[in-house]
Amino acid sequence: MSSTDMHPFVHAFTPAIAPPWQARTDYDTFLTMADKFSELAAEHLGKRTDVLAVPLLHDTPDELAQPGGVVRDWKDGACEPVPGRTMPKLVVIERDYAAVAQKMRAVGPLLDTLGTTTKGITVHPDQEIDVLRRRNGTVREGIAAGRPSLDTASDMCEAILALSGTTNGRLATEGFRELERQTGSEGLVELASEREAERITFADTRSQPRSVMTSYEWSGSETGGRRYSPFVINTEHKVALPLHPEYRAMPMVWYVPPLSPVLDAVDAAGGNQDDPDHVFAAVTRLRIPLEYLAELFTAGDADVVAGVLMKLTALRSYMRERTLGEGGDESALKAVGLTAREAEDLRRLLAIAKYQDRYVVPAAHKEDAAARTALENRCPVETSGVPEPRKIMLGTPTLRRNTPAGGRP
């Protein structure tokens, strides 16, 4: 099962043929390893008491305890070692190593009392535990007797889907309700409430990919079918275009026809950049010809490119008037099918959107920033078909080429 290959959908990897010979799922392989480990552990390990160093987790109050987000190293004398504040928490735990395989095959009892916590938000899946008992069956004997079974890969997939807010509307709604309580914000519940009654099962994902739900567990919004700001720019406002659509390319936020040549054409004709009529007329007299842009973006349809440029022009004219305190004439917006609210949204996404608004940015810690920066310009391009591959490093001050002996660069 995957949620990344067709993001933002969740879908099953259904086998095209029966698995040959000893082929099995990874989960079944792990269960076999757990069985053998537990067999050996009964003789060699038994029960033991361990002390765990539990890290200070991201998106929790523990992380906020680091002033300015700077992690000081107590080993170098930068601060005193205080478990849970300046170093990992130290937690004592008893392990029954001989029971690892049994525990792996069941949903544990701590979910009943502690719930599940993601990014500091705790929800209580008591209803889901009962559903899993009916759907997966229960363990009949041993240390996990009576608990929902995780004896097969399908059982585990059912549990994952039942316990995640991205595939369980009830938990998503409960999580946003708790987030509202913690932050004092309003309107968060509405992000998930439209799908509160929906539950995605493993059988659903095997029949077809299923669109995930908006959840407190991550920062993306699927409400109303939206897919981040690229969806707004590409699909709702249609100002981004595909590059060479004849090759089935899709619209991208980088492929917005340039507006500056339109304004240059207005100046060259002695017109007024703030007059939409002057600017609209200049769209046909671009420094970069419409026909050329149409070959790039619309398979030769110049009208589509002209429509995008007119929309961007109307947006610029309206927002400039607003910035200068002149109120803003909405007639130009109406002429291109925009409202004042849509113009504000589009201006924010195109001009002042933060990095997190434009892209899905995975979380990273500040202490890793230096190491990540060193990798930013490493983008080798290899060319095949020569005795020794040529590599060109892009984004660096100089271009380095390794040219085969006697060959041309």
N, C-alpha and C positions, 0 to 999 in steps of 0.2 A: 504494500500500500504506500502511496506517495502523495505528498501535497506540494512538491516542488517542481516536478517535470511539467505540470500543466497549471502552475500557479495562476489565479487563486482557486483552483479546483482540487478536490481530493479524489483519487481514483485508485482502483485495485490493479495490481499486476496479475492479470488472469493468464494462466498458462495456455499457450496455443495448442500444446500437445501434452499428453501424460508425461510426467517427469520420468526420464529414463533411468534404469538400473537403481543406483543408490542415491540419486539426486533428491534433495529435500530442501525445505526452506531454511533460511538462517536461524529462525526461531527454533525449529526442530533440532538443528545442530547444537544450539546453545543448551537445549534441554538435555540432550544426550551427554554433553560435557558436564552439566550440573549433576546428572545421575552418577557418573563415574567419580566426580569430585566428592560428592556426598558419601559414596561408598568407601572411598579411601579416608575421608575425614573422620568417619565414625571410629576408625582405629587410631589415627595419628593426631587428630586435632581435638575432636569433641567440642565442649563448650569452653569459650575463652572470653576474658574481659579485655577489650581494646580501648585505647584512648585515641579518639579521632581529632584531627585538626580540621575543623569545618570552616571553609572560607567565608569571608564577608561577601554576601551575594549582591549582585547588581540589582538595582531598582528596589532596594529595601532600606529601612532605617539604618542598618549597619553601614551601608555605603555612605549615607549622609553624615555619618559620624566623622568622616575624613574632611577636615576643614579645607575648603577650596578644591576639593577633589584630588588633593595631593596625598599620595600614600607614602608616609615616612617609614623608613626601614629601621626597626628597633635593633637589628643585628649590628648596624653600623653606628649605633649610639644616637641616632636622630631623635629617639623618643624612648620612653619606658615601655617594656612589653606588657600590655594589658590585654588579656584574652577577650575577644569580642569587640575591641575598640582599635587597638594598634597592631593586633595580630589575630590570626584565626581563633575561633572559639575552640575550646578544648572540651570535648564531650566524651563521657564514659559510656560505653555500650557493651552489652553482653551478646556474643554471637554463638549460635548453635550451628556449627559448620556442617554437621551431619544432616541438618534439616534444610539445607539450601535448596535442594531440588524440590522438596515439598512446598516450600514457601514460594518458589518461582512459579509454581503451577496454580497459584490462587491469588485473588485480590486480598491484600492484607487488611487487618482490622483497624489500623490507624485511620483509614479513610472515614470510618464511622464517627470517630471522635474529633479528629483534627481537620478533616476536609482536605481540599487541595489548594495550594497557594501558588500563585504566579504573579510576579512583579508586586508583591506585597498585598495582593487581593486574594482573600480566602473565600471559597464557596463550599457548600456542603452537599455532596452528591448522594444523599441518603436514598432518594427515589431511584437514582441510577444504579445503586448497588442492588436493589430489589429487582430491577429490570434485568441486570446481568445474571442474577440467580435463575430467573426464568429462562433467559435466552441461552446461557452457556451451561446451565446445570450447576451443581454444587459438588465440592469435594466430599467424598463419603467417609473417609477415615484419615487418621493421622493428625498432625499438628494444625492443619488447615481445614479440618472437618467442618462442613457447613458453610464455608466461604465460596463465593463465585469462582468457577473453574476457569483457569487459563491454560488448559491442557493442550490446546492446539494453536497454530498460528492464527486461525480464524477467530478463536476465542479472544486472543490478545488484540486483534484488530477491532473487534466489537467493543472491548474495554476502552481502548484509546479513543474511539469515536464517541462513546457514551460519556467519557469524563472530560472531554475538551469543549470549551465554549465555542470553538470554530465549527463544531459539528453538532452541538446540542444547544438549541435556542434557550432552554430554561436556564442553563448554567451561564450562558452569555448575558442574559438579562439580569440574573442575580449578581453577576460580577460587576456590571455597570451600576447597579443599584448600590452596591458596597462602595464603588469608586465615587459615586455622588456623595455618599455619607462622609467619606474620608476627606474629600476636597471641598465640599460645600458647593459644588457645581450643579447645574440643572441641565436637563435635556440629554444626558448621556444614555439613559435607559432607552430612549427612542431609537438609538442606533441599532439596537438588537430586538426590540419588542415586536417588530413586524414579522419576525421569524421565531418568536418565542415558543410556539407549539411544535416547531419542526425538530425532528431527530433524524440524523443521517446514520444509517446502519451499514454494515459491511456488504450486505446484499445489495443495497442501493448503489454503492460504488462499483460493484461488479457488473451491474447492468449498464451504467454509463457514468462518466465523471460528474461529480456534484459540486456546485459552487459553495464555497465555505461561507460562514456567517461572520458578521462583524462581531469581534470579541474583545474583551478587556485584555486578553492575553497578548495582543500585538497591536501595532499602530495603524494598520490599514483599515479603511472603511469600505465595506461592501454594500452599505445601505443604498437602496434604490438602484442596485446594479452598477454602482460606480466602481472604478478601478483607479484610485488615486488621482492626482492631477493630470497624468497623461490621458486618462479617459475623458476628463473635462475638456482638455485642449484638443484632443484628437477627434473625439466622437460627438461631444455636445456642441462645441463651438466650431469645430471643423476648420481650424486655422492651421493645423499641422497636416502635412501631406506625405504620402509615401514617396520614397525615392525610387524612380523607375518602377511604377506599378505593373508594367508589363511582365515583370519577373515575380509578381505576386508579393511584392514588398508591402509592409504595413506602415501606417502613419506613425511618425515618431516626433517627440517634442523638439528635437533638434532641427527638423525639416519644416521650418516656418519661412515662407518666402520673405526676402529682405524688404524692409519698408523704406530705407534711406534713399534708394534711387528715385522713388516717387517724389520725395521732397526736393531732391536736386532738380528734377524735371520741372517742378513748380517754380523754383527760383529762376531757372534758365528762361522760363516763359514770362517772367515778371509777375507771377501770381502771388497769392497770399497762402502760406502754409496752413494758416488757421481757418481758411475758408474751405469747407468740405467739397464745394462744387469745383473749385480750382484743382483740388487734389484728386478728386475722382476723375476729372478730365485728363489729368496728367498720367493716369495709370497706363494709358495706351502709348505713352511716349517715354518709356523707361530707358535709362542708360543700359540696363540689362533687358533685352527685349522680352516681351511677354512670351513670344513663341519659344525662346530658348528655355525659359523657366518651365513652360508647359511640357517641353520634351523631358525635363528632369523629373517633374512632379506628377503630371497628370496625363501622360501618354499622348500629349499633343493638344489637350483641351485647354485653350487659353482662357476661356470664360471662368473656369474654376479658380485659376490663379488670380485673375482680376478680382473675383469676388472676395478672396481672402485678403488681398491688398486693400480693397475698399473697406472691409471690416476693420482691419488694423488702422487704417487712416481715420475712420470715424472714431475709433477708440482713442487715438492720440489727440484728435481735435477736442473731444469731449473732456478728457482728463486734463488737458492743458488749461482749458477754461476753468475747470474746477480748482486746479492748483492756484490759478491767478485770482481766485475769488469772484469769478464772473458767473457763477451759478451752473453753467454748462447747458448747452443747447442739445436737447435730446432728439431733435428732428433728424440729425445725421445718423444717430444710433438706430432710430426706427427704420431708416432707409435701408439699413443692412441687416435688420432683424435682431437687433440687440436691445435689451432693456438697460436701465441705469444700474440695476443690481448685477446683471450679467457683466456689464462693462467693468464694474468694480472688481468682481471676481477674476475676470480675465486679466485685468491690469495687474492684480496681485500675483497671479501665477506667472505672467510673462515678464514682469518688471521687478517685483520686489519679493517674490517667493523665496522662502528660506530653503536651504539645501534639503531639509527633511520633507518639505512640501513637494519637491520635484522628484525625489527618488526614495526608494525604500532603503534606509540606511541601517545596517546591522549595528548593534551596540558594541562599543569598544571602550576600554579603560584609558584614561589619560596617560598612565604610566607606559602604555604601549605605543604612544603616538610617535615617538622618535623612530622606533623600529619600523613602523608602518610607512612613515614618510620616506624612508630610504628605498622603499619598493615602488614608489609612485611612478617613476620614469622608466621602469624596466618593462619594455614591450618589444621583444625581439620579433622580427619578421623574417621568416626563412623562405628561401627560394629553392625548390627542388629541381632536379634535372642537371645539376652540375656536379663535378667530382667532389667538391667540398662545399657544403652549404654556405651561402652568403648570409650574414646577419647584419641588419641595420637597426641600431638602437634609436627609437623614436623618442622625442621629447627631451633629448639631451643637447648641450650646447654644440657638439660636433657630431658628425656622422662617421661611423667607423665601418669600413667594409673589408672583409677578408676575401680577396679576389683569387681565384685559382691561378696557378702559375701559367703564364702565357695567355690567360683569358682576359676579357674586357670587363671593367667594372660595371 
